Amino acid sequence: MSYQDYLPTNWIRHRKDDDHPLVALRKEVDSLFDDFGNGFFSGTTEMNVRSNVSETETEFCVTAELPGMTEADVDVSIAGDRIIIKGEKKSEKDEESDDKGRHFHRIERMSGAFQRMMTLPFVIDADTVEAVVKDGVLTVTIPKPPETVAGSKKIKVGHGK
């Protein structure tokens, strides 16, 4: 018998989720701790933007998840070697005024303003950058300067003695 068999959460493991009140309590406590890192106690409305940065020999590509947002909600700007992505997602409370008689009991979807700044290893030519929003994903393509592409050389790594 394992020490984990003595944990209260394992006592009810084989029951249906709706059958036991401890399962509902556990879900609420887990939800509270999930919200802790997202500004639950600080009251902040700042939104976190998850993004990926990838690289090929000729370009960098930044993709950011912006669910429910369009190109009108996003601003992309370049400052030297930095790319700045800003925007704002409207809250559900704003939608409530559009639909008379609708009252929200719980709002979990994030809303608010966000800003994400990334530094690249070269000065960015703003005229060559392309940004597109499709299906809630922003894709920014940043071509590398010709001197960066031509200046790199692959070095063979050998085994030491």
C-alpha positions, 0 to 999 in steps of 0.5 A, a space after each residue: 500500500 502506497 502512502 498516497 492511498 491515505 490521501 483524502 483525494 484518493 478515497 473518492 477517486 473511483 466515484 463520479 465527480 458529482 457524487 461527493 461534496 469533497 470533489 466540488 470543494 477540491 475543484 474550488 480550492 484548485 481554482 483559487 490557487 490557479 487564479 493566485 498567479 493571475 492577479 486574483 488578490 491584486 485586483 489587476 486587470 492586466 492580461 497575459 499574452 502567451 507567445 512563441 518566438 521562432 527563427 529561420 536563417 532569414 527571419 524571426 517569427 513572433 506568434 501571440 495568442 489573442 483569442 477573440 481579438 481582431 487587427 483593430 484591437 492590436 498595435 504592433 510597433 518597432 523601436 530600434 531592436 525592439 518589437 512592441 505588441 499592445 492591445 486591449 480586450 474588452 471585458 464581458 461587462 461591456 458586452 452586458 450593456 449590449 444585450 439588455 437583460 443579460 446578467 453575468 454570474 461569473 466572468 473568468 475570461 481575461 480582459 484588459 490591456 496588455 503590452 509585450 516587448 521583445 528585444 531581437 539581436 539586430 536593429 529591425 527595419 520597420 518597413 519590412 515587418 509584416 503582422 497578420 491576425 488570423 483566428 485569434 493568433 497574431 503572426 509577426 514576421 521580421 526579416 533579418 538584415 542581409 548583413 546578419 544572414 551573410 555574416 553567420 557561419 556554422 562551426 563544426 563541433 568536435 569531440 575533446 581529447 
